[in-house]
Amino acid sequence: MRNKHLIFGLGLLLLSLANLEKAQAQEVGLGLRVGGYSAGISGKYFISESQAIEGILGTGFGRRGFQLTGLLEQHASAFDVQGLRWFYGAGGHIGVFRGRYYYKPTNKHYEESYHRTLATVGIDGIVGLEYQITEIPISLGVDFKPFIEANRDGLFLYGDGALTVRYTF
């Protein structure tokens, strides 16, 4: 069952990046995103000069499984520095994990879910800064991505700060 979910998630990410030939006039980036809560592969496609779609296929530290996130982002010039943009946006995610400790406020302790598979769904926000190095096709970004996640153990609020390095073409 886990393999079906992984194949489905990878397929969605590949489909979202499959139109790279059409992106000749637009910026496309593919790279790694490493945060305090998660790590994964990030792809960004600019649909206009100021709007982008970002997809993240990642996993949470201490969790076995994956999460697929889709975000629509608004970009603008930052501090009159060429190549530096700030961005904000929102989207959602789905995921499948096996094992995690969840805090239950009703009985004031952590409940172990290590032997259960948890399907998750959530709403994500993002805000950050991204710098496109003009001499080489690399962009560096730092962001904060808060999200609300629901699964059969309850509703949870998380925050994840991350550094992203992408090859742009």
Protein Blocks (a to p, Z undefined) as FASTA:
>chain_A
ZZmmmmmmmmmmmmmmmmmmmmmmpccdddddddfkbgcddddddfbfkbccddddddde
hiacddddddddddddehhighiacdddddddddddehiadddfklopacdfklbccddd
ddddddddddddfkbccdddddddddddddfkbccddddddddddddZZ
